[in-house]
Amino acid sequence: MQKLEKIWMNGHLINWDDAKIHVLSHVIHYGSSFFEGIRCYNTKKGSAVLFLNQHLRRLHDSAKIYRTEIPFTQLELREGVLETIRANHLPACYIRPIVFRGEGALGVNPFKSSVETVIAVWEWGSYLGDEAMEKGVDVRVSSWNRIAPNTIPALAKAGGNYLNSGLIKMEAITEGFVEGIALDVHGYVSEGSGENVFVVRDNVIYTAGSAQSILSGITRKAVMEMANELGYEVKETTIAREFLYVADEVFMTGTAAEITPVRSIDRIKIGNGEHEVTRALQERYFDVIHNGNDTKGWLTFVDPVRSEAAPREVAAKH
């Protein structure tokens, strides 16, 4: 990771090297953090953050589930994100807001610990590989299941939850795959280590529901909306493992993964390799994040004046 100039910490921009916590912070010992992964794109209309408000709402929701009160409003965090991007002079970047339990007590009970809030940004490439968007990725069904309901809340994007994701990811990589797909405790398809999963069969799109211990992804929701607009039927349902093998297409979605086709699962080729439905969704999604053609309010421009001027400048050239 490239070191940048500034990190936003507890309401103030500080030098990168000064963003430190104590080794006895609660989060280090118990995973008591809540975070988001957000992207800023260098669109043709200016730098813009994708789904900023939706991510910050989910951050507050995750903290609330764990009885943690974030000492900043969603609006204050929104301004903090934009301020941090500007301070580091990045036209495009990955954004990590994180809230965590700090010093004050060292035991399972976190109530006496401080609540710290940090926003960092850095440059980001392709999450699943440079060729993933075009050719697809090779994945495996993991031997690790997703967490059971009423154990750890899957709806929360919490740091401790991702120990499970790490096991799924490491197993896949060490066995020559790019990613793993986890099943739920009943043996139905859940999600990847950091992505939601969609399955296409006869132009119907299937995806697991919240009962399968998935994180309800923000990109997932956008893809379902786009699919409906394109005329596809989308079903949230239980998906058997073997249904993956006979699918016409499988693709994965997430802030980092965007919309990535799956080429094979457990060394079984998926469909004919054309990814027609996936391509249609990618085209509409990329028109927003690359061209800035946003009709849904998905983008928050870092420099609103520039973004408003861009269409007039383009028009003047014709």
Secondary structure, DSSP 4 states (H G I P E B T S, - for coil): ----SEEEETTEEEEGGG----TT-HHHHH--EEE--EEEEEETTEEEEETHHHHHHHHHHHHHHTT---SS-HHHHHHHHHHHHHHHT-SSEEEEEEEEE-SS--SS--TTS-EEEEEEEE----SS-TTHHHH-EEEEE-SSPPPPTTTS-TTS-BGGGHHHHHHHHHHHHHTT-SEEEEE-TTSBEEEESS-EEEEEETTEEEE--GGG-----HHHHHHHHHHHHTT-EEEE---BHHHHHT-SEEEEEETTTEEEEEEEETTEEPTTS--HHHHHHHHHHHHHHHH---SSS-EEESSHHHHHHHHHHHHHT-
